[in-house]
């Protein structure tokens, strides 16, 4: 898979912080790739294990979608410790993850344990940047809950740090690795709907409709849009707050601490490579008519509908010709979908997270980007920021974005 990169500069304050940590990063990272390779292959002929740690905060955003369990039942991984400032939550997570030790401070844990793998499990993103940065500086590869960061400069800083350290970041965009999504990718390349021309995506459009829907669920959809059709070239958007176009004064915090949001109605358009156009809509008024959140992939010879779940449901439209009585459309499961007979247990978060970890470990050993990489996650965050930038400016904006701070910040 082609490596995704971004060379945009971060703010001066972020550069200073990155500079202060550089010597520590390089010292901690030296030789770790060799160590991991030896660990994975058992170079000394004895079974060895990766040393893992988990960071969360049960008082602020919990531990995400079973991310405290991602290392369980793996013979080659030992959970050395868990960090959580809440004693009761920390004890519960330690029991669930079989962590050997507990810490109230994640920085102390990283310094003392020196793990090779770290899971940053919080749903809330206000601490993602410092936690992931500290783990990378300690020499660890990182698995992160999504959304990746609250601002683009934070993502840029983490990716630059990971590149310097030779570390791999994977972000919990589980649907990328669902077997039927991988199957769909090949089916699209084989022309199952002819030439892909257009993608229409919509969020859950529930009480979070608008900005919160876009950052919480839209990032998954944006990731699938790019997975299907490549990079975004430009964005045009309209974001409304109670029927009027937003201004920066409409910026507010979401119900969870995931950064600034604005608007309760969003319609965005994206131009992608190879002439593909995409749209994203989140309006509570459309919830009933739009149906379950997901995407439609429209081609020259057919249409695919993806109902987004942990393991998505994928359907191919079979249409009849127009007649005096109208036209019928029948949605049938995508042919040869490998997940059609899966049980509820097979379609749960545990196996989905497990596929991320499997690919992450393979990426570490082979020195390649994970399929659900930090670079890809940054691109999803960039699409969110492009929507706000386009809406506030009233004009089309080009990607990559020149401005890496949050557009809603005054």
Secondary structure, DSSP 8 states (H G I E B T S, - for coil): -----------HHHHHHHHHHHHHHHHHHTTHHHHHHHHHHTTTSS---EEEEEE-BTTTTBTTTTGGGTTTT-TTEEEEEEE-SSHHHHHHHHHHHT-SEEES-HHHHHHHH--SEEEE--SS-TTHHHHHHHHHHTT-EEEE-SS--SSHHHHHHHHHHHHHHT--EEE--GGGG-HHHHHHHHHHHTTTTSSEEEEEEE---STTTTHHHIIIIIHHHHHHHHHHH--EEEEEEEEEETTEE--GGG-EE-SSSS-EE--SEEEEEEEEGGG-EEEEEEEGGGHHHH-SSEEEEEESS-EEEEE-SSS-EEEEEEE---BTTB--EEEEE-TT-TTTT--TTTTSHHHHHHHHHHHHHHHHHHT---TTBHHHHHHHHHHHHHHHHHHHHTS-EESS-S--S-TT--
